[in-house]
Amino acid sequence: MTPRTSGHPDQVITVILGGGEGNRLFPLTQERAKPAVPIAGKYRLVDIPISLSLNSGIKRIFLLTQYLSSSLHRHVQQSYRFDDFIPRGFIEIVAAQKTREGTSWYQGTADAVRQGLIHFDNHPHEHVLILSGDQLYRMDFREMLDQHVTSGSDITIATLPVDAGSAPSLGILKADGTRRITEFVEKPKDPAVLAKMESKSAMPKGRPFLASMGIYIFNRDALRQCLDGNDGKDFGKNILPAAIQTKKVSAYIHDGYWEDIGTIGAFYRANLDLLAREPKFDFGLGTAPIYTRARFLPGSVVEQ
């Protein structure tokens, strides 16, 4: 079969993973889910994947939630009223639930998507874009989709060149000259394994490793086959290493700003980056702004 030359956003649904407890962000997550944590004054972390999806023309969005989700639900429902400005678009919140069949709460990223398949299948689509709810970056997913379709891949993973200091805390992969992924190791701590995963192809100086950004495009059938044929709970630890053996899995290389807001330290760094004379990230970029609906308390009154 001859691969098509490009993909179309109307053929894609977005799935945002928003159910993690966010233990490493405590106490910011003491009373809210990690994607509901405020950033840059008036935004919430969840605004970023939602806005990037909308700016890429992907208007059908599922948000998977579980832990302390009330404020997250409220923010999304009050901020994104698609009937007003996005025709044929929606954000559907899929909360974890137990059923008579004994389905448990979400046990990991892959398990959350597996339990959500019944909801996704109600909407025609050819590809599934899976995003994290706690990252700060900007990407046009149409470019990633075009590479995915043109290459005839079953799965495409967004990747970022990183240095040796960052590699042990991320999923590290190796790709051949066609960007087909041949190996994937989740958070390699062993120096021997890390040395083996160093990329030999042209990479930015000082950043010889390709790290997974936790952003994936799956063909619809490939996603179901991967989840039905593997009871693993996590994409990085279980699903993707196995898929590399049976599917065509490719790397999309992103070399822009990216920060995983998974720890207090990362949250602090990201906010400082926004205060720089030339910020590394611009929420108000004219062609692709980050949307939100800020809610503030009334101004202070000083009595004489």
HUWOGI-V79076 format. One record per backbone hydrogen bond with DSSP energy under -1.0 kcal/mol. CO is the residue of the C=O (numbers start at 0). NH is the residue of the N-H. Records with the same first field share a line. If there is no record, write none. Layout:
CO=NH / NH
This chain:
7=10
8=11
10=125 / 126
12=128
13=61
14=130
15=63
16=132
21=24
22=25
23=263
24=27
26=29
32=35
33=36
34=45
36=44
38=42
39=41
42=38
43=46
44=47
45=49
46=50
47=51
48=52
49=53
50=54
51=55
52=57
53=56
58=89
59=13
60=91
61=15
62=93
63=17
64=95
67=32
68=72
69=73
70=74
71=75
72=76
73=77
74=78
75=79
80=83
81=85
85=88
89=60
91=62
93=64
98=101
107=111
108=112
109=113
110=114
115=118 / 119
116=120
118=121
119=122
125=219
126=12
127=217
128=14
129=215
130=16
133=260
135=258
139=142
140=144
141=145
142=146
143=147
144=148
145=149
146=150
147=152
148=151
153=218
154=249
155=216
156=251
157=212
158=253
159=210
161=208
162=166
165=168
166=169
169=186
170=211
171=184
173=181 / 182
175=178
178=250
179=175
182=173
184=171
189=193
190=194
191=195
192=196
203=206
207=198
208=161
209=172
210=159
214=157
215=129
216=155
217=127
218=222
219=223
220=224
221=225
222=226
223=227
224=228
232=109 / 110
233=237 / 238
234=239
237=241
238=242
239=243
241=244
242=245 / 246
247=153 / 154
248=180
249=156
251=158
258=135
259=261
262=266
263=267
264=268
265=269
266=270
267=271
268=272
269=273
271=274
281=284
282=289
